[in-house]
Amino acid sequence: MEATNSYLESVKKQFLYYKTLGEKAMDQLHPEQLFVSINEDTNSIATIVKHLSGNMLSRWTDFLTTDGEKEWRNRDAEFEETIKTKEELLNVWNNGWDCFFETLNGLKPEQLSTIIYIRNEGHTVIEAINRQLAHYPYHVGQIVFYAKMLKESEWTSLSIPKNKSNSYNSDKFSKEKSIKNFTDDELNKLK
């Protein structure tokens, strides 16, 4: 039971990290940059957000009892430019993440081996979580990369800045070993 509790806590922290990463990237842009699409085959950040939210709402609504690809989901419409403001974009973003975290926070360790369905294909709850742990960071990475390209002034690094690995490592190794902890605010977002 301890390992399954640790798994749930670990994935909650990982998802929170990627949610925060996406937010920090979007915060560095002017609102109009969130809607830039370089060509017809490229999605704007707003469209990526819309797709992520649509996926989250479909997958995590009635997670244990209905197929993760809901009949009411229109995936193709997620790639149409309909979001018009940063405020609307952030509402769409938060609606998806809120649905996701509410479901994840409600899971019990004994449910991790339960079979759920996504497009009529059975997955254990762990497999479904892991599937999204690959999917959501993939799109957050797109958001970060796109934001970095669109940034008109100096980019504030969201990881170790370029050519700063040695100083970063020196700082880390000069301290006692520790386990990464989140702030109280970050932990409250997990609840």
C-alpha positions in Angstrom: 0.0 0.0 0.0 2.9 2.4 0.8 4.3 2.1 -2.8 0.9 3.0 -4.3 0.5 6.0 -2.0 4.0 7.1 -3.0 3.1 6.6 -6.7 0.0 8.8 -6.4 1.9 11.5 -4.5 4.7 11.4 -7.1 2.5 11.8 -10.1 0.6 14.6 -8.5 3.9 16.5 -8.0 5.0 15.7 -11.6 1.7 17.0 -13.1 1.8 20.1 -10.9 5.4 20.7 -12.1 4.3 20.6 -15.7 1.2 22.7 -15.1 3.4 25.4 -13.4 6.0 25.2 -16.2 3.3 25.9 -18.8 2.0 28.8 -16.8 5.4 30.3 -16.3 6.1 30.1 -20.0 2.7 31.8 -20.9 3.3 34.5 -18.3 6.4 35.7 -20.1 4.4 36.5 -23.3 2.3 39.5 -24.3 -1.3 38.3 -24.5 -1.5 38.6 -28.3 1.5 36.2 -28.6 -0.6 33.4 -27.1 -2.6 33.4 -30.4 0.2 33.4 -32.9 0.3 30.5 -35.4 3.4 30.4 -37.6 1.6 28.4 -40.4 -1.5 26.4 -41.1 0.1 23.2 -39.7 1.2 24.9 -36.4 -1.1 25.3 -33.4 -1.0 28.5 -31.4 -0.4 28.2 -27.6 -4.1 29.0 -27.2 -5.0 26.0 -29.4 -2.6 23.7 -27.5 -4.3 24.8 -24.3 -7.7 24.2 -25.7 -6.7 20.7 -26.8 -5.1 19.9 -23.4 -8.2 21.0 -21.6 -10.5 19.1 -23.9 -8.5 16.0 -23.3 -8.5 16.4 -19.6 -12.2 17.1 -19.4 -12.9 14.0 -21.5 -10.5 11.7 -19.8 -11.1 12.6 -16.2 -14.8 13.3 -16.0 -16.4 10.1 -14.6 -13.0 8.6 -14.9 -13.8 5.2 -13.3 -17.2 4.7 -14.8 -17.3 5.9 -18.4 -15.0 5.7 -21.5 -12.3 8.4 -21.5 -13.3 9.5 -25.0 -16.6 11.1 -24.2 -19.4 11.2 -26.8 -19.7 15.0 -26.1 -16.0 15.6 -26.9 -15.3 17.2 -30.3 -11.6 16.7 -30.6 -11.4 18.3 -34.0 -13.0 21.5 -32.7 -10.2 21.7 -30.1 -7.9 22.7 -33.0 -10.1 25.6 -34.2 -9.0 29.1 -33.1 -12.0 30.2 -30.9 -10.3 31.5 -27.7 -10.0 35.3 -28.0 -8.5 36.6 -24.7 -5.8 35.6 -22.3 -8.4 35.5 -19.5 -10.5 33.0 -21.5 -7.4 31.0 -22.3 -6.5 30.8 -18.6 -10.1 29.7 -17.7 -10.0 26.9 -20.3 -6.5 25.9 -19.0 -7.7 25.9 -15.3 -11.0 24.1 -16.1 -9.0 21.1 -17.5 -6.4 21.0 -14.8 -9.1 21.4 -12.1 -11.1 18.4 -13.5 -7.9 16.4 -13.7 -6.6 17.2 -10.2 -10.0 16.7 -8.6 -10.2 13.1 -10.1 -6.5 12.3 -9.3 -6.9 13.6 -5.7 -10.0 11.4 -5.3 -8.2 8.1 -6.3 -7.4 5.5 -3.7 -4.4 3.3 -3.9 -6.6 0.2 -4.2 -8.1 1.6 -7.4 -4.8 1.7 -9.3 -5.3 -1.7 -10.8 -8.9 -1.0 -11.8 -9.6 -1.3 -15.6 -10.9 1.8 -17.3 -11.5 2.4 -21.0 -10.2 5.0 -23.4 -11.7 4.6 -26.9 -12.9 1.2 -25.9 -9.4 0.0 -25.0 -8.8 -1.2 -21.5 -6.1 0.4 -19.3 -5.4 0.0 -15.6 -5.7 3.3 -13.8 -1.9 3.4 -13.5 -1.6 2.9 -17.3 -4.1 5.7 -17.9 -2.3 8.1 -15.5 1.1 7.2 -17.2 -0.4 7.7 -20.6 -1.3 11.3 -19.6 2.0 11.8 -17.8 3.5 11.4 -21.3 0.8 13.3 -23.2 0.5 16.5 -21.1 4.2 17.2 -20.7 4.6 16.7 -24.5 2.2 19.6 -25.0 3.6 21.7 -22.2 7.0 21.3 -23.9 5.4 22.6 -27.1 4.1 25.6 -25.1 7.5 26.3 -23.6 9.3 26.0 -26.9 6.8 28.1 -28.7 6.8 30.8 -26.0 10.6 30.9 -26.0 10.6 31.5 -29.8 7.9 34.2 -29.5 9.5 36.1 -26.6 10.5 39.5 -27.8 13.0 40.2 -25.0 15.1 38.2 -22.7 13.7 34.8 -21.8 13.7 33.9 -18.1 14.8 30.3 -18.1 12.5 27.7 -16.6 15.3 25.3 -15.9 19.0 25.5 -15.7 20.0 28.5 -17.9 22.3 28.0 -20.9 26.0 27.8 -19.9 25.1 27.7 -16.2 25.2 24.0 -15.4 28.5 24.1 -13.6 27.4 26.9 -11.2 24.0 25.3 -10.7 25.6 21.9 -9.8 28.2 23.6 -7.6 25.4 25.2 -5.6 23.4 22.0 -5.4 26.3 19.9 -4.3 27.4 22.4 -1.7 24.3 21.6 0.3 23.2 18.6 2.3 21.3 15.9 0.5 17.6 16.6 0.5 14.3 15.5 -0.9 12.6 18.0 -3.2 9.8 19.7 -1.4 7.1 21.9 -2.8 5.9 25.1 -1.2 2.7 25.1 0.8 1.0 27.0 -2.0 2.1 24.4 -4.5 1.0 21.5 -2.2 -2.4 23.2 -1.7 -2.9 23.1 -5.5 -2.6 19.3 -5.3 -5.5 19.1 -2.8 
